Amino acid sequence: MSHFTTMKTRLVNRKYLVAALKDLGFQPQEGPVMIRGYEGQETEVEVKVPTGNPEYDLGFRKAGETYELVADWYGITDIRAKSFMAQLLQRYAYHAVSAQVQAQGFEIVEDESLRDHTIHLTLRRCV
């Protein structure tokens, strides 16, 4: 019996996902790779994230157009799913917005993280 659970996300771009994970201090491994769970069970994902428990990983795999988060939360005690996803979504959005504004001819002059955890970007149009 599998203990892996999946969580749907709106994440669509692997490059932004990996960059966001790195921003949060993780060392993601791109694959396909296997993640581990209860009693050594494994399942395949496209992005693997090692956790504080060397026997348990979490990962992301494509489900249609988006990625889903896959993990056996039973053995993952150093990461809380809800706060992890909130931080990940913020960093993912940062990378997505940065790419879009640069594609539209702007450059980021300054980015500031505010006390309420919002990010303030100052842009300048490139000439």
N, C-alpha and C positions, 0 to 999 in steps of 0.2 A: 504494500500500500504506500503510495507516494505522499509525502508531506509537503511537496512543493506547492506554493500558491502563486497565483499570478495577479498582477494589478495592471489594469489598463492605464495607458498614459496618452498624451497628445504629442509625444516626442516623435519627430519624423526624420531628423537629420543626425546620422551617426557621428559626423565630425563635431557637431555642437555638443552632443551627448558626451563624447569622450573628453572634450575640452572642459565641460562643466564638472565632470567627475574629477579631473585633475585639479581644477580650481578648489575643490572641496578637500583636497589632500589624499585622494585615492590614487591607486596605481592600476588603472583598468588594463585588461588584456583583451585585445581584439582577436577574433577567431573566424570560424567557429571553434569554440572551446567548451569544455564540460565544467559545470559547477557541481559542488557536492552538497549533500544534505544528510538527513537522518540515516544512520547505519550505512553510510557510504554510498547511498543512492546518488545517481548522477542524472543530469539532463543537459541537453545542448543549448547554448546561447551564442549570441554574436559578440557580446561584450561582457566580460567577467570582472567582478569586483571582489577582491579578497576582503575578508572581514577580520575582526579581532580573534575569532575562533578559527584556527587553521583547518578545521573539519567542515566548515560551512562557508559558502560563498553566496553572493547574490549576482544576478545577471540580467541582461536585457536581450530580448529576441524580437524579431519582426513578427508582427501579427497583422497582416494586411498592410496598410500604409503606415502604421505606427509601431512603436516599440512597446512591449509590455515588460514590466518588472517581474522577475521570477526569483523566488527565494523560499527556503525552508526556514521560517522565522523562529522555529523551535530552538535552534542553537545559536541564533544571532542575538547577542545581548548588548553589543556595543552600538547598534544602530537602531533607531526607532523609525519605522516606515513612514509615518506621517511627516515628521520633521525633516527626515532625509529627502523625501519627495519635494517638500516645500523649498528647501535650499537648492536642490538640483534644478527644479523648474526655474528658479530665479537666475541661476548661473547660465542655464540653457538659453533663456530669453535674452540675457546679456549678450551672448555670442551671436544669436540670431539677429538681434537688433544691430549689433556692431557691423555684421556682414552686410545687412541691408542698407544702412546709412552710408557705408563706404561705397557700395555699388551705386548709390544715388549721387555720388560726388562729394560726400562730406568726409571729414576726418574727426576723430574724437580728440578733443583738445584736453579734456579733463574728465575723469570719472570719480565720483565721490560717493562712498557708502555712508548713508545717514544713520543716525541712532535708531530710527524706526525700521531699519533694514531695507529701506528703499535705496535705489541707486540713481544718482543724478548725473546725467551726461551733459557735457558742454561740447557742442559741435561747431565746426567751421566748414564753410563750403570751400572746397579746393578750387583753385583757379588754374 
